[in-house]
Amino acid sequence: MTSQQLEPTEDDFGFVPDNRPVHDDHDPAVEALEEKYWAIVSKFEGYGYGAKIVEPHDEWLHIAVRVPDDGRYPGPEVHHWAAHVYDYHGGAEALITIDSDSKPVVSQIAPNPWPEYWAVGTFPDPEPNESTARTALKIAERAINPPPAPDYTQPPSVNPFAPHKAGGLLEAIAGWVSLTNRRPSPEFAMLAAIGFVSALFSRRAVGPTHAGLNMYLAGLATTGFGKEHPLAALQCLAYDCKMPWLIGPGDITSGAAIEKIVRRRPAFIMPMDELGALLESVNGRGAATWAKTIRKVLLELYSKSTGSWTGREYADPDKDSSADPIFAPTVSFMGMSTPETFYAGLTEESLSDGFLNRLTIVSASERPKKQEAGPLAAPASLIEMVKDYAKALPQSDLAAAGSRTANMRPSMVTVPWADESVREHWDAIEDWQVSQITDHGRLEGVMGRFALQVLKLATVRALSMSPAEPQVTMSDVEWGRAIVWKSVTYIEQGIETHMAGSAFEELVNAILNALRASPTGYLSMAVLVKKKGVSKADHKMVKAALDRLFERGDIYMPSIVGTGMRVTLAGREVPDE
């Protein structure tokens, strides 16, 4: 459950919180209690709960926390004429005491505000029901007993593909996509919803670290999983909402073709029916030069969504592309493929050039059951909802219009963290990502943008929940982490299953055979790269192969010896040098 610190401003009922110190004297007993009080307050504030001494005594302190009835936005403020705090919108009061041993306990739950304060305004729900009191109690207990730190070695427990777990516009779109699909897959329905919402706010909003909302989405499944429908629904919704600029081409022939459309429309999502076939034509060993430019452009554009991109420099002496930059190009794609075709389109270079860690891959878990489905047309309620959400973002009409002009620097809304604890939580995910690569040998080409993808998804969910006042909350981050966790796991499993026998695996085996042939069980890097089957591989591929061997437990982490590196078989003792 997340929280939001309320600003000390006058509310609808004329209430102005009193932020003056409660005591200005220097009573030693009170000061001793205050010191203990502030120690526990830091825990409150870490979860977004403000607190204040409202009634100090010699042996205990009262801390009142205001809790709304929906439990979503706890915003504690001290009432300026009373010793207790009440929610003006039907919530219950949670009264917490801290004794002389600094042990906080929930000592009282008031089911409704006192009648004498009703004159302040009209209470929509003056008598909250039993569940409201339980919600208040739960939030108050969490404030004084914070949950243990998340275990980043385990996936989040939330099912991110359940529409109600996403909420807001994502829930509405995913539900409609499933309802109109003869073979509904919740994973692919949510993928379409994510793609649409990211495109809707692309070049208009960015995350707390100023990360753009461009995403490379891929859905993988065999035949019979209804893969075509989410792509069709994505386009249908944009056209029915009279927003055709959100949809880009479904088939691209070269990097120059991508640049051409980006110069016309700098933000869109491309629905691709055969993503695997495209990758195979782009990455294959016999790929034409023009096809290879597609991969190069996609790699470049991913990191340019908040910067500028000049595209390709042409031989035409009258054309200077560097003098005509595209500001904040925000290009996304959503592609479908079978696993076999998709992985056949990947090469060894894909494991090290960063293309894979730019992808968010979703795979359907169960073969969908057939259902009756009506014609594919967005209902009026969904169209109205999309348009309302697009208008709700706190952005001027001029800025919104400028978001579709390539040579105009867009004015984008920065979606903030809900509170400091959420930022710290995401920072910890980023640190975990680095440790997985450096300490546990996981491929950087797969894990290298784990935290970034989490934040992009979290920002999309925050906009989906409240475009007028978006904030990235803890639940947004965990929802995004659940999707990226599944994506990375699926990629790693797919590499093992579908890329076995490839040139990369041949390189892995060549390194392993060279080490086993060494009497000592180790080789210097300078010697290893000259061995048969290794000498023709580039540095990135050798590093990726060593990462794979370390991850499998076949070798120790390469160590520095003198001025070079040494690679050692696992289980072999090597004398220190």
Rosetta blueprint (number, residue, H / E / L):
1 M L
2 T L
3 S L
4 Q L
5 Q L
6 L L
7 E L
8 P L
9 T L
10 E L
11 D L
12 D L
13 F L
14 G L
15 F L
16 V L
17 P L
18 D L
19 N L
20 R L
21 P L
22 V L
23 H L
24 D L
25 D L
26 H L
27 D L
28 P H
29 A H
30 V H
31 E H
32 A H
33 L H
34 E H
35 E H
36 K H
37 Y H
38 W H
39 A H
40 I H
41 V H
42 S H
43 K H
44 F H
45 E H
46 G H
47 Y L
48 G L
49 Y L
50 G L
51 A L
52 K L
53 I E
54 V L
55 E L
56 P L
57 H L
58 D L
59 E L
60 W E
61 L E
62 H E
63 I E
64 A E
65 V E
66 R E
67 V L
68 P L
69 D L
70 D L
71 G L
72 R L
73 Y L
74 P L
75 G L
76 P L
77 E L
78 V L
79 H L
80 H L
81 W L
82 A L
83 A L
84 H L
85 V L
86 Y L
87 D L
88 Y L
89 H L
90 G L
91 G L
92 A L
93 E E
94 A E
95 L E
96 I E
97 T E
98 I E
99 D E
100 S L
101 D L
102 S L
103 K L
104 P E
105 V E
106 V E
107 S E
108 Q E
109 I E
110 A E
111 P L
112 N L
113 P L
114 W L
115 P H
116 E H
117 Y H
118 W H
119 A H
120 V H
121 G L
122 T L
123 F L
124 P L
125 D L
126 P L
127 E L
128 P L
129 N L
130 E H
131 S H
132 T H
133 A H
134 R H
135 T H
136 A H
137 L H
138 K H
139 I H
140 A H
141 E H
142 R H
143 A H
144 I H
145 N L
146 P L
147 P L
148 P L
149 A L
150 P L
151 D L
152 Y L
153 T L
154 Q L
155 P L
156 P L
157 S L
158 V L
159 N L
160 P L
161 F L
162 A L
163 P H
164 H H
165 K H
166 A H
167 G L
168 G H
169 L H
170 L H
171 E H
172 A H
173 I H
174 A H
175 G H
176 W H
177 V H
178 S H
179 L H
180 T L
181 N L
182 R L
183 R L
184 P L
185 S L
186 P H
187 E H
188 F H
189 A H
190 M H
191 L H
192 A H
193 A H
194 I H
195 G H
196 F H
197 V H
198 S H
199 A H
200 L H
201 F H
202 S L
203 R L
204 R L
205 A E
206 V E
207 G L
208 P L
209 T L
210 H L
211 A L
212 G L
213 L L
214 N L
215 M L
216 Y E
217 L E
218 A E
219 G E
220 L E
221 A L
222 T L
223 T L
224 G L
225 F L
226 G L
227 K L
228 E H
229 H H
230 P H
231 L H
232 A H
233 A H
234 L H
235 Q H
236 C H
237 L H
238 A H
239 Y H
240 D H
241 C L
242 K L
243 M L
244 P H
245 W H
246 L H
247 I E
248 G L
249 P L
250 G L
251 D L
252 I L
253 T L
254 S L
255 G H
256 A H
257 A H
258 I H
259 E H
260 K H
261 I H
262 V H
263 R H
264 R H
265 R L
266 P L
267 A E
268 F E
269 I E
270 M E
271 P E
272 M E
273 D L
274 E L
275 L H
276 G H
277 A H
278 L H
279 L H
280 E H
281 S H
282 V H
283 N H
284 G L
285 R L
286 G L
287 A L
288 A L
289 T H
290 W H
291 A H
292 K H
293 T H
294 I H
295 R H
296 K H
297 V H
298 L H
299 L H
300 E H
301 L H
302 Y H
303 S L
304 K L
305 S L
306 T L
307 G L
308 S E
309 W E
310 T L
311 G L
312 R L
313 E L
314 Y L
315 A L
316 D L
317 P L
318 D L
319 K L
320 D L
321 S H
322 S H
323 A H
324 D L
325 P L
326 I E
327 F E
328 A L
329 P L
330 T E
331 V E
332 S E
333 F E
334 M E
335 G E
336 M E
337 S E
338 T L
339 P H
340 E H
341 T H
342 F H
343 Y H
344 A H
345 G L
346 L L
347 T L
348 E H
349 E H
350 S H
351 L H
352 S L
353 D L
354 G L
355 F L
356 L H
357 N H
358 R H
359 L E
360 T E
361 I E
362 V E
363 S E
364 A L
365 S L
366 E L
367 R L
368 P L
369 K L
370 K L
371 Q L
372 E L
373 A L
374 G L
375 P L
376 L L
377 A L
378 A L
379 P L
380 A H
381 S H
382 L H
383 I H
384 E H
385 M H
386 V H
387 K H
388 D H
389 Y H
390 A H
391 K H
392 A H
393 L L
394 P L
395 Q L
396 S L
397 D H
398 L H
399 A H
400 A H
401 A H
402 G H
403 S L
404 R L
405 T L
406 A L
407 N L
408 M L
409 R L
410 P L
411 S L
412 M L
413 V E
414 T E
415 V L
416 P L
417 W E
418 A L
419 D L
420 E H
421 S H
422 V H
423 R H
424 E H
425 H H
426 W H
427 D H
428 A H
429 I H
430 E H
431 D H
432 W H
433 Q H
434 V H
435 S H
436 Q H
437 I H
438 T H
439 D L
440 H L
441 G L
442 R L
443 L L
444 E H
445 G H
446 V H
447 M H
448 G L
449 R L
450 F H
451 A H
452 L H
453 Q H
454 V H
455 L H
456 K H
457 L H
458 A H
459 T H
460 V H
461 R H
462 A H
463 L H
464 S H
465 M H
466 S L
467 P L
468 A L
469 E L
470 P L
471 Q L
472 V E
473 T L
474 M H
475 S H
476 D H
477 V H
478 E H
479 W H
480 G H
481 R H
482 A H
483 I H
484 V H
485 W H
486 K H
487 S H
488 V H
489 T H
490 Y H
491 I H
492 E H
493 Q H
494 G H
495 I H
496 E H
497 T H
498 H H
499 M L
500 A L
501 G L
502 S L
503 A H
504 F H
505 E H
506 E H
507 L H
508 V H
509 N H
510 A H
511 I H
512 L H
513 N H
514 A H
515 L H
516 R H
517 A H
518 S L
519 P L
520 T L
521 G L
522 Y E
523 L E
524 S E
525 M H
526 A H
527 V H
528 L H
529 V L
530 K L
531 K L
532 K L
533 G L
534 V L
535 S L
536 K L
537 A L
538 D L
539 H H
540 K H
541 M H
542 V H
543 K H
544 A H
545 A H
546 L H
547 D H
548 R H
549 L H
550 F H
551 E H
552 R H
553 G L
554 D L
555 I E
556 Y L
557 M L
558 P L
559 S E
560 I E
561 V E
562 G L
563 T L
564 G E
565 M E
566 R E
567 V E
568 T E
569 L E
570 A L
571 G L
572 R L
573 E L
574 V L
575 P L
576 D L
577 E L
